[in-house]
Amino acid sequence: MAMKYLPAAEARQFAEKWLPAWTGNDPERLAAFYAEDAYYLDPGVPGGVRGKQNLLAYFRKLLAANPGWVWTQIEGIPLEDGFLNKWLARIPVGSATLEIIGVCFVQLDAEGKIRRNEVYFDRSNLLAEIARQKARAVS
């Protein structure tokens, strides 16, 4: 069986459409990039989320809590049925904006929808800044 890989240029074109859907609070727009049976995992849901309706429910909470973050692709590396997406996220947390680099792998189905998306990054700085902002708000 021949494996299919998404060339870097096509990965960039996909990311240029998909990553902006993470900004703002429009979970339906973001969910439209995912297949009905999609699987999604990130540090907030280490057990993952399966199925578009469950994913949409998760995106509603996630995007409502983070409407101002901005995601951009640093590099797309070909991967079976998709690409490894090295990204930069600018995440506002109170008065600070963190810049976090991470990766996720994106595998597409035959219709070009995301069937598997796993996100990995070190979130220790993010959690520390959230704690600092909460401490400032209390004092």
N, CA and C atoms as an extended XYZ file, in Angstrom:
417
Properties=species:S:1:pos:R:3:atomname:S:1:resname:S:1:resid:I:1 pbc="F F F"
N         0.840       -1.175        0.000 N   MET     1
C         0.000        0.000        0.000 CA  MET     1
C         0.893        1.249        0.000 C   MET     1
N         0.660        2.138       -0.941 N   ALA     2
C         1.429        3.379       -1.024 CA  ALA     2
C         0.906        4.376        0.009 C   ALA     2
N         1.822        5.005        0.714 N   MET     3
C         1.445        6.013        1.687 CA  MET     3
C         1.357        7.363        0.991 C   MET     3
N         0.405        8.193        1.437 N   LYS     4
C         0.259        9.531        0.886 CA  LYS     4
C         0.770       10.530        1.913 C   LYS     4
N         1.516       11.517        1.436 N   TYR     5
C         2.046       12.575        2.290 CA  TYR     5
C         1.604       13.913        1.732 C   TYR     5
N         1.276       14.825        2.603 N   LEU     6
C         0.888       16.164        2.178 CA  LEU     6
C         2.165       16.992        2.022 C   LEU     6
N         2.470       17.451        0.816 N   PRO     7
C         3.673       18.271        0.638 CA  PRO     7
C         3.618       19.529        1.508 C   PRO     7
N         4.783       20.067        1.842 N   ALA     8
C         4.876       21.232        2.733 CA  ALA     8
C         4.057       22.414        2.216 C   ALA     8
N         4.056       22.647        0.912 N   ALA     9
C         3.294       23.781        0.361 CA  ALA     9
C         1.795       23.592        0.583 C   ALA     9
N         1.304       22.371        0.431 N   GLU    10
C        -0.118       22.101        0.661 CA  GLU    10
C        -0.454       22.176        2.152 C   GLU    10
N         0.466       21.743        2.984 N   ALA    11
C         0.263       21.851        4.434 CA  ALA    11
C         0.142       23.319        4.825 C   ALA    11
N         0.989       24.176        4.254 N   ARG    12
C         0.928       25.608        4.543 CA  ARG    12
C        -0.406       26.188        4.075 C   ARG    12
N        -0.861       25.811        2.888 N   GLN    13
C        -2.148       26.306        2.386 CA  GLN    13
C        -3.291       25.885        3.304 C   GLN    13
N        -3.267       24.637        3.758 N   PHE    14
C        -4.302       24.164        4.674 CA  PHE    14
C        -4.234       24.950        5.981 C   PHE    14
N        -3.033       25.093        6.540 N   ALA    15
C        -2.855       25.789        7.818 CA  ALA    15
C        -3.280       27.253        7.725 C   ALA    15
N        -3.058       27.884        6.583 N   GLU    16
C        -3.450       29.284        6.408 CA  GLU    16
C        -4.960       29.471        6.477 C   GLU    16
N        -5.717       28.441        6.177 N   LYS    17
C        -7.188       28.495        6.297 CA  LYS    17
C        -7.646       28.034        7.675 C   LYS    17
N        -7.030       26.972        8.176 N   TRP    18
C        -7.467       26.315        9.413 CA  TRP    18
C        -7.057       27.073       10.673 C   TRP    18
N        -5.797       27.484       10.778 N   LEU    19
C        -5.316       28.105       12.017 CA  LEU    19
C        -6.062       29.395       12.382 C   LEU    19
N        -6.445       30.257       11.434 N   PRO    20
C        -7.217       31.441       11.829 CA  PRO    20
C        -8.570       31.100       12.470 C   PRO    20
N        -9.089       29.911       12.208 N   ALA    21
C       -10.365       29.512       12.823 CA  ALA    21
C       -10.224       29.272       14.321 C   ALA    21
N        -8.994       29.171       14.812 N   TRP    22
C        -8.761       29.033       16.253 CA  TRP    22
C        -8.880       30.372       16.973 C   TRP    22
N        -8.813       31.480       16.242 N   THR    23
C        -8.902       32.811       16.834 CA  THR    23
C       -10.345       33.290       16.787 C   THR    23
N       -10.746       34.012       17.823 N   GLY    24
C       -12.121       34.472       17.917 CA  GLY    24
C       -12.932       33.431       18.669 C   GLY    24
N       -14.182       33.570       18.641 N   ASN    25
C       -15.042       32.628       19.352 CA  ASN    25
C       -16.094       32.116       18.385 C   ASN    25
N       -15.654       31.331       17.412 N   ASP    26
C       -16.546       30.756       16.407 CA  ASP    26
C       -16.277       29.258       16.292 C   ASP    26
N       -16.699       28.494       17.311 N   PRO    27
C       -16.394       27.060       17.310 CA  PRO    27
C       -16.972       26.301       16.121 C   PRO    27
N       -18.092       26.758       15.588 N   GLU    28
C       -18.674       26.079       14.426 CA  GLU    28
C       -17.749       26.203       13.216 C   GLU    28
N       -17.148       27.373       13.043 N   ARG    29
C       -16.186       27.572       11.941 CA  ARG    29
C       -15.006       26.614       12.092 C   ARG    29
N       -14.485       26.512       13.316 N   LEU    30
C       -13.360       25.610       13.553 CA  LEU    30
C       -13.771       24.154       13.336 C   LEU    30
N       -14.896       23.760       13.877 N   ALA    31
C       -15.348       22.366       13.762 CA  ALA    31
C       -15.587       21.958       12.313 C   ALA    31
N       -15.857       22.922       11.443 N   ALA    32
C       -16.095       22.606       10.029 CA  ALA    32
C       -14.866       21.995        9.353 C   ALA    32
N       -13.687       22.166        9.927 N   PHE    33
C       -12.469       21.585        9.371 CA  PHE    33
C       -12.313       20.104        9.744 C   PHE    33
N       -13.152       19.602       10.648 N   TYR    34
C       -12.994       18.255       11.201 CA  TYR    34
C       -14.039       17.293       10.639 C   TYR    34
N       -13.635       16.050       10.463 N   ALA    35
C       -14.529       14.979        9.995 CA  ALA    35
C       -15.513       14.608       11.104 C   ALA    35
N       -16.605       13.977       10.730 N   GLU    36
C       -17.632       13.567       11.697 CA  GLU    36
C       -17.069       12.637       12.769 C   GLU    36
N       -16.120       11.779       12.396 N   ASP    37
C       -15.557       10.816       13.344 CA  ASP    37
C       -14.165       11.227       13.832 C   ASP    37
N       -13.864       12.527       13.794 N   ALA    38
C       -12.534       13.031       14.143 CA  ALA    38
C       -12.141       12.667       15.573 C   ALA    38
N       -10.837       12.536       15.747 N   TYR    39
C       -10.250       12.342       17.080 CA  TYR    39
C        -9.331       13.526       17.333 C   TYR    39
N        -9.469       14.133       18.520 N   TYR    40
C        -8.679       15.312       18.896 CA  TYR    40
C        -8.140       15.122       20.302 C   TYR    40
N        -6.891       15.533       20.494 N   LEU    41
C        -6.246       15.423       21.799 CA  LEU    41
C        -5.374       16.653       22.004 C   LEU    41
N        -5.407       17.226       23.210 N   ASP    42
C        -4.464       18.269       23.599 CA  ASP    42
C        -4.209       18.126       25.096 C   ASP    42
N        -3.291       18.910       25.676 N   PRO    43
C        -3.005       18.750       27.104 CA  PRO    43
C        -4.213       18.949       28.019 C   PRO    43
N        -5.211       19.683       27.555 N   GLY    44
C        -6.423       19.887       28.352 CA  GLY    44
C        -7.356       18.692       28.346 C   GLY    44
N        -7.236       17.847       27.346 N   VAL    45
C        -8.042       16.620       27.247 CA  VAL    45
C        -7.114       15.461       26.872 C   VAL    45
N        -6.270       15.031       27.825 N   PRO    46
C        -5.275       14.001       27.510 CA  PRO    46
C        -5.882       12.669       27.087 C   PRO    46
N        -7.144       12.434       27.421 N   GLY    47
C        -7.817       11.225       26.968 CA  GLY    47
C        -8.409       11.380       25.584 C   GLY    47
N        -8.408       12.605       25.082 N   GLY    48
C        -8.920       12.879       23.744 CA  GLY    48
C       -10.426       13.037       23.688 C   GLY    48
N       -10.870       13.529       22.557 N   VAL    49
C       -12.283       13.741       22.258 CA  VAL    49
C       -12.540       13.082       20.914 C   VAL    49
N       -13.595       12.277       20.841 N   ARG    50
C       -13.917       11.598       19.586 CA  ARG    50
C       -15.298       12.021       19.114 C   ARG    50
N       -15.386       12.322       17.823 N   GLY    51
C       -16.657       12.676       17.198 CA  GLY    51
C       -16.853       14.182       17.142 C   GLY    51
N       -17.389       14.632       16.024 N   LYS    52
C       -17.523       16.061       15.778 CA  LYS    52
C       -18.397       16.762       16.806 C   LYS    52
N       -19.487       16.151       17.245 N   GLN    53
C       -20.360       16.813       18.221 CA  GLN    53
C       -19.647       16.999       19.563 C   GLN    53
N       -18.902       15.998       20.005 N   ASN    54
C       -18.128       16.130       21.247 CA  ASN    54
C       -17.019       17.162       21.083 C   ASN    54
N       -16.416       17.167       19.924 N   LEU    55
C       -15.361       18.139       19.635 CA  LEU    55
C       -15.928       19.555       19.621 C   LEU    55
N       -17.090       19.726       19.032 N   LEU    56
C       -17.728       21.036       19.005 CA  LEU    56
C       -18.023       21.532       20.423 C   LEU    56
N       -18.494       20.648       21.287 N   ALA    57
C       -18.754       21.028       22.683 CA  ALA    57
C       -17.459       21.476       23.359 C   ALA    57
N       -16.357       20.767       23.112 N   TYR    58
C       -15.060       21.147       23.678 CA  TYR    58
C       -14.591       22.482       23.094 C   TYR    58
N       -14.702       22.655       21.781 N   PHE    59
C       -14.286       23.909       21.151 CA  PHE    59
C       -15.087       25.090       21.684 C   PHE    59
N       -16.361       24.888       21.965 N   ARG    60
C       -17.169       25.993       22.507 CA  ARG    60
C       -16.585       26.503       23.817 C   ARG    60
N       -16.187       25.617       24.695 N   LYS    61
C       -15.588       26.025       25.976 CA  LYS    61
C       -14.201       26.621       25.761 C   LYS    61
N       -13.380       25.964       24.955 N   LEU    62
C       -12.001       26.372       24.751 CA  LEU    62
C       -11.911       27.746       24.091 C   LEU    62
N       -12.654       27.959       23.023 N   LEU    63
C       -12.577       29.234       22.316 CA  LEU    63
C       -13.220       30.362       23.108 C   LEU    63
N       -14.274       30.073       23.865 N   ALA    64
C       -14.892       31.107       24.705 CA  ALA    64
C       -13.902       31.603       25.758 C   ALA    64
N       -13.060       30.711       26.249 N   ALA    65
C       -12.074       31.082       27.267 CA  ALA    65
C       -10.837       31.746       26.658 C   ALA    65
N       -10.625       31.599       25.358 N   ASN    66
C        -9.396       32.092       24.709 CA  ASN    66
C        -9.683       32.773       23.376 C   ASN    66
N       -10.570       33.755       23.335 N   PRO    67
C       -10.938       34.331       22.032 CA  PRO    67
C        -9.827       35.123       21.356 C   PRO    67
N        -8.834       35.580       22.116 N   GLY    68
C        -7.806       36.447       21.547 CA  GLY    68
C        -6.518       35.761       21.158 C   GLY    68
N        -6.446       34.442       21.330 N   TRP    69
C        -5.189       33.810       20.953 CA  TRP    69
C        -5.069       33.721       19.436 C   TRP    69
N        -3.820       33.679       18.957 N   VAL    70
C        -3.553       33.640       17.523 CA  VAL    70
C        -2.524       32.547       17.258 C   VAL    70
N        -2.846       31.690       16.303 N   TRP    71
C        -1.990       30.547       15.948 CA  TRP    71
C        -1.471       30.743       14.539 C   TRP    71
N        -0.162       30.522       14.362 N   THR    72
C         0.438       30.576       13.035 CA  THR    72
C         1.360       29.380       12.849 C   THR    72
N         1.487       28.985       11.608 N   GLN    73
C         2.365       27.856       11.304 CA  GLN    73
C         3.798       28.339       11.154 C   GLN    73
N         4.717       27.636       11.782 N   ILE    74
C         6.138       27.866       11.589 CA  ILE    74
C         6.633       26.979       10.443 C   ILE    74
N         6.179       25.735       10.468 N   GLU    75
C         6.633       24.774        9.452 CA  GLU    75
C         5.641       23.623        9.367 C   GLU    75
N         5.424       23.138        8.164 N   GLY    76
C         4.637       21.934        7.939 CA  GLY    76
C         5.553       20.841        7.422 C   GLY    76
N         5.568       19.723        8.107 N   ILE    77
C         6.445       18.613        7.747 CA  ILE    77
C         5.572       17.451        7.286 C   ILE    77
N         5.791       16.935        6.072 N   PRO    78
C         4.956       15.855        5.556 CA  PRO    78
C         4.862       14.674        6.526 C   PRO    78
N         3.671       14.146        6.615 N   LEU    79
C         3.352       13.032        7.503 CA  LEU    79
C         2.306       12.186        6.785 C   LEU    79
N         2.268       10.918        7.053 N   GLU    80
C         1.294       10.054        6.396 CA  GLU    80
C        -0.113       10.639        6.508 C   GLU    80
N        -0.757       10.844        5.382 N   ASP    81
C        -2.115       11.388        5.271 CA  ASP    81
C        -2.255       12.795        5.842 C   ASP    81
N        -1.161       13.533        5.970 N   GLY    82
C        -1.272       14.879        6.513 CA  GLY    82
C         0.071       15.526        6.718 C   GLY    82
N         0.221       16.163        7.875 N   PHE    83
C         1.463       16.875        8.151 CA  PHE    83
C         1.646       17.076        9.640 C   PHE    83
N         2.896       17.231       10.036 N   LEU    84
C         3.242       17.657       11.375 CA  LEU    84
C         3.286       19.172       11.317 C   LEU    84
N         2.498       19.818       12.145 N   ASN    85
C         2.377       21.264       12.141 CA  ASN    85
C         3.166       21.837       13.318 C   ASN    85
N         4.293       22.488       13.022 N   LYS    86
C         5.020       23.215       14.056 CA  LYS    86
C         4.420       24.613       14.072 C   LYS    86
N         3.954       25.058       15.249 N   TRP    87
C         3.198       26.298       15.324 CA  TRP    87
C         3.717       27.231       16.410 C   TRP    87
N         3.303       28.483       16.276 N   LEU    88
C         3.521       29.508       17.281 CA  LEU    88
C         2.156       30.011       17.701 C   LEU    88
N         1.899       30.010       18.997 N   ALA    89
C         0.652       30.562       19.525 CA  ALA    89
C         0.979       31.784       20.367 C   ALA    89
N         0.262       32.853       20.113 N   ARG    90
C         0.335       34.056       20.948 CA  ARG    90
C        -0.940       34.056       21.782 C   ARG    90
N        -0.750       33.861       23.099 N   ILE    91
C        -1.885       33.649       23.992 CA  ILE    91
C        -1.938       34.762       25.031 C   ILE    91
N        -2.955       35.636       24.943 N   PRO    92
C        -3.119       36.658       25.970 CA  PRO    92
C        -3.591       36.024       27.281 C   PRO    92
N        -2.914       36.399       28.357 N   VAL    93
C        -3.308       35.951       29.697 CA  VAL    93
C        -3.264       37.199       30.569 C   VAL    93
N        -4.420       37.767       30.849 N   GLY    94
C        -4.454       39.015       31.600 CA  GLY    94
C        -3.703       40.088       30.842 C   GLY    94
N        -2.736       40.723       31.503 N   SER    95
C        -1.964       41.804       30.886 CA  SER    95
C        -0.762       41.289       30.088 C   SER    95
N        -0.503       40.009       30.114 N   ALA    96
C         0.647       39.420       29.410 CA  ALA    96
C         0.186       38.708       28.138 C   ALA    96
N         1.096       38.583       27.198 N   THR    97
C         0.874       37.740       26.011 CA  THR    97
C         2.048       36.783       25.917 C   THR    97
N         1.742       35.509       26.025 N   LEU    98
C         2.770       34.476       25.949 CA  LEU    98
C         2.947       34.029       24.512 C   LEU    98
N         4.170       33.697       24.154 N   GLU    99
C         4.461       33.087       22.862 CA  GLU    99
C         4.914       31.666       23.139 C   GLU    99
N         4.153       30.721       22.630 N   ILE   100
C         4.407       29.312       22.895 CA  ILE   100
C         4.562       28.592       21.565 C   ILE   100
N         5.597       27.768       21.484 N   ILE   101
C         5.828       26.953       20.297 CA  ILE   101
C         5.480       25.510       20.641 C   ILE   101
N         4.794       24.854       19.728 N   GLY   102
C         4.440       23.456       19.913 CA  GLY   102
C         4.268       22.777       18.571 C   GLY   102
N         3.812       21.555       18.630 N   VAL   103
C         3.547       20.786       17.418 CA  VAL   103
C         2.211       20.070       17.552 C   VAL   103
N         1.649       19.775       16.421 N   CYS   104
C         0.500       18.880       16.391 CA  CYS   104
C         0.579       18.097       15.097 C   CYS   104
N         0.050       16.897       15.143 N   PHE   105
C        -0.039       16.217       13.864 CA  PHE   105
C        -1.473       16.236       13.408 C   PHE   105
N        -1.597       16.394       12.097 N   VAL   106
C        -2.881       16.556       11.438 CA  VAL   106
C        -2.963       15.503       10.351 C   VAL   106
N        -3.944       14.620       10.466 N   GLN   107
C        -4.182       13.629        9.417 CA  GLN   107
C        -5.556       13.901        8.829 C   GLN   107
N        -5.624       13.867        7.509 N   LEU   108
C        -6.835       14.208        6.776 CA  LEU   108
C        -7.494       12.971        6.195 C   LEU   108
N        -8.817       13.049        6.054 N   ASP   109
C        -9.534       11.970        5.384 CA  ASP   109
C        -9.566       12.248        3.876 C   ASP   109
N       -10.233       11.397        3.125 N   ALA   110
C       -10.270       11.523        1.666 CA  ALA   110
C       -10.931       12.818        1.202 C   ALA   110
N       -11.796       13.409        2.044 N   GLU   111
C       -12.478       14.659        1.696 CA  GLU   111
C       -11.702       15.897        2.134 C   GLU   111
N       -10.521       15.703        2.730 N   GLY   112
C        -9.721       16.836        3.173 CA  GLY   112
C       -10.102       17.389        4.537 C   GLY   112
N       -10.900       16.627        5.285 N   LYS   113
C       -11.271       17.014        6.653 CA  LYS   113
C       -10.292       16.361        7.628 C   LYS   113
N       -10.091       17.015        8.769 N   ILE   114
C        -9.179       16.472        9.772 CA  ILE   114
C        -9.835       15.274       10.442 C   ILE   114
N        -9.153       14.131       10.383 N   ARG   115
C        -9.674       12.946       11.060 CA  ARG   115
C        -8.939       12.683       12.367 C   ARG   115
N        -7.717       13.203       12.471 N   ARG   116
C        -6.934       13.037       13.706 CA  ARG   116
C        -6.066       14.274       13.884 C   ARG   116
N        -6.134       14.842       15.100 N   ASN   117
C        -5.356       16.041       15.423 CA  ASN   117
C        -4.905       15.910       16.874 C   ASN   117
N        -3.612       15.738       17.058 N   GLU   118
C        -3.052       15.637       18.409 CA  GLU   118
C        -2.079       16.788       18.610 C   GLU   118
N        -2.270       17.527       19.707 N   VAL   119
C        -1.527       18.753       19.991 CA  VAL   119
C        -0.609       18.517       21.188 C   VAL   119
N         0.666       18.901       21.038 N   TYR   120
C         1.649       18.713       22.101 CA  TYR   120
C         2.460       19.992       22.304 C   TYR   120
N         2.541       20.431       23.557 N   PHE   121
C         3.390       21.565       23.906 CA  PHE   121
C         3.573       21.586       25.415 C   PHE   121
N         4.621       22.273       25.834 N   ASP   122
C         4.893       22.454       27.251 CA  ASP   122
C         4.016       23.605       27.741 C   ASP   122
N         3.075       23.317       28.592 N   ARG   123
C         2.176       24.371       29.049 CA  ARG   123
C         2.524       24.909       30.433 C   ARG   123
N         3.727       24.626       30.920 N   SER   124
C         4.102       25.080       32.260 CA  SER   124
C         4.117       26.605       32.358 C   SER   124
N         4.648       27.321       31.349 N   ASN   125
C         4.637       28.789       31.389 CA  ASN   125
C         3.219       29.343       31.338 C   ASN   125
N         2.365       28.724       30.564 N   LEU   126
C         0.973       29.155       30.478 CA  LEU   126
C         0.268       29.000       31.823 C   LEU   126
N         0.408       27.845       32.441 N   LEU   127
C        -0.237       27.613       33.741 CA  LEU   127
C         0.323       28.532       34.814 C   LEU   127
N         1.628       28.795       34.782 N   ALA   128
C         2.241       29.703       35.756 CA  ALA   128
C         1.708       31.123       35.579 C   ALA   128
N         1.566       31.578       34.338 N   GLU   129
C         1.059       32.934       34.096 CA  GLU   129
C        -0.410       33.051       34.500 C   GLU   129
N        -1.197       32.026       34.246 N   ILE   130
C        -2.600       32.028       34.692 CA  ILE   130
C        -2.654       32.154       36.211 C   ILE   130
N        -1.806       31.413       36.914 N   ALA   131
C        -1.766       31.483       38.378 CA  ALA   131
C        -1.340       32.874       38.845 C   ALA   131
N        -0.332       33.491       38.176 N   ARG   132
C         0.112       34.839       38.536 CA  ARG   132
C        -1.017       35.851       38.352 C   ARG   132
N        -1.720       35.739       37.248 N   GLN   133
C        -2.811       36.676       36.967 CA  GLN   133
C        -3.937       36.529       37.996 C   GLN   133
N        -4.241       35.302       38.370 N   LYS   134
C        -5.279       35.076       39.391 CA  LYS   134
C        -4.840       35.640       40.744 C   LYS   134
N        -3.569       35.473       41.087 N   ALA   135
C        -3.047       35.995       42.355 CA  ALA   135
C        -3.117       37.516       42.359 C   ALA   135
N        -2.811       38.150       41.228 N   ARG   136
C        -2.902       39.617       41.152 CA  ARG   136
C        -4.338       40.085       41.302 C   ARG   136
N        -5.260       39.359       40.730 N   ALA   137
C        -6.675       39.738       40.786 CA  ALA   137
C        -7.215       39.647       42.212 C   ALA   137
N        -6.712       38.713       42.980 N   VAL   138
C        -7.180       38.514       44.357 CA  VAL   138
C        -6.601       39.573       45.289 C   VAL   138
N        -5.347       39.988       45.021 N   SER   139
C        -4.691       40.933       45.930 CA  SER   139
C        -5.064       42.370       45.695 C   SER   139
